[in-house]
Amino acid sequence: MMHSSPMPLTIALDMTKRLHHELAKHMTPEQRRDFTRVERLIAEAQQQHKAQTARSKQENPSKAPAAAPRRKSLWGR
């Protein structure tokens, strides 16, 4: 079962973009450039992670996570 929360890199990218948007009018050109670079690096890391995950799934298709065993209900015996 997959968790429903977003990936940490997605959260980091969203926070960085929002912070950049909020602070852009108060930043120097160097700070704006640095923020843009951080956004790009996070996006690249996210793409590499997705590619690595897809590659590992292709290499090991038989090692797919098995479904968790079902618990017996308390009343249904």
C-alpha positions as CSV (number, residue, x, y, z in Angstrom):
1,M,0.0,0.0,0.0
2,M,1.4,3.4,-1.0
3,H,1.3,6.3,1.3
4,S,-0.8,9.2,0.2
5,S,1.5,12.0,1.4
6,P,3.6,13.8,-1.3
7,M,7.3,13.0,-1.8
8,P,9.7,15.0,0.3
9,L,11.3,16.6,-2.7
10,T,8.0,17.7,-4.0
11,I,7.3,19.4,-0.7
12,A,10.7,21.0,-0.7
13,L,10.2,22.3,-4.3
14,D,6.8,23.7,-3.5
15,M,8.1,25.4,-0.4
16,T,11.0,26.9,-2.2
17,K,8.9,28.2,-5.0
18,R,6.4,29.8,-2.6
19,L,9.2,31.4,-0.6
20,H,10.9,32.6,-3.7
21,H,7.6,34.1,-4.9
22,E,6.9,35.8,-1.6
23,L,10.5,37.2,-1.2
24,A,11.4,38.0,-4.8
25,K,10.6,41.7,-4.5
26,H,12.9,42.1,-1.5
27,M,15.9,40.1,-2.8
28,T,19.0,41.2,-4.6
29,P,19.6,39.7,-8.1
30,E,22.2,37.3,-6.6
31,Q,19.7,36.0,-4.1
32,R,17.1,35.6,-6.9
33,R,19.7,33.7,-9.0
34,D,20.5,31.5,-6.0
35,F,16.8,30.7,-5.3
36,T,16.3,29.8,-9.0
37,R,19.4,27.5,-8.8
38,V,18.0,25.8,-5.6
39,E,14.7,25.2,-7.4
40,R,16.5,23.7,-10.4
41,L,18.6,21.4,-8.2
42,I,15.6,20.1,-6.3
43,A,13.8,19.5,-9.6
44,E,16.8,17.6,-11.0
45,A,17.1,15.5,-7.8
46,Q,13.4,14.6,-8.1
47,Q,13.8,13.5,-11.7
48,Q,16.9,11.5,-10.8
49,H,15.0,9.8,-8.0
50,K,12.1,8.9,-10.3
51,A,14.5,7.5,-12.9
52,Q,16.4,5.5,-10.3
53,T,13.2,4.1,-8.9
54,A,12.0,3.1,-12.3
55,R,15.3,1.5,-13.2
56,S,15.4,-0.5,-10.0
57,K,11.8,-1.7,-10.6
58,Q,12.8,-2.8,-14.1
59,E,15.9,-4.7,-12.8
60,N,14.1,-6.5,-10.0
61,P,10.5,-7.1,-11.1
62,S,10.2,-10.3,-9.1
63,K,10.9,-8.4,-5.9
64,A,7.7,-6.4,-5.9
65,P,6.4,-5.7,-2.4
66,A,4.0,-8.4,-1.3
67,A,0.6,-7.5,0.0
68,A,0.4,-7.4,3.8
69,P,-1.4,-10.4,5.2
70,R,-5.0,-9.7,6.1
71,R,-5.9,-9.6,9.8
72,K,-8.8,-11.7,10.9
73,S,-11.6,-9.6,12.3
74,L,-12.5,-10.0,15.9
75,W,-16.0,-11.1,15.3
76,G,-15.7,-13.0,12.0
77,R,-14.3,-16.4,13.0
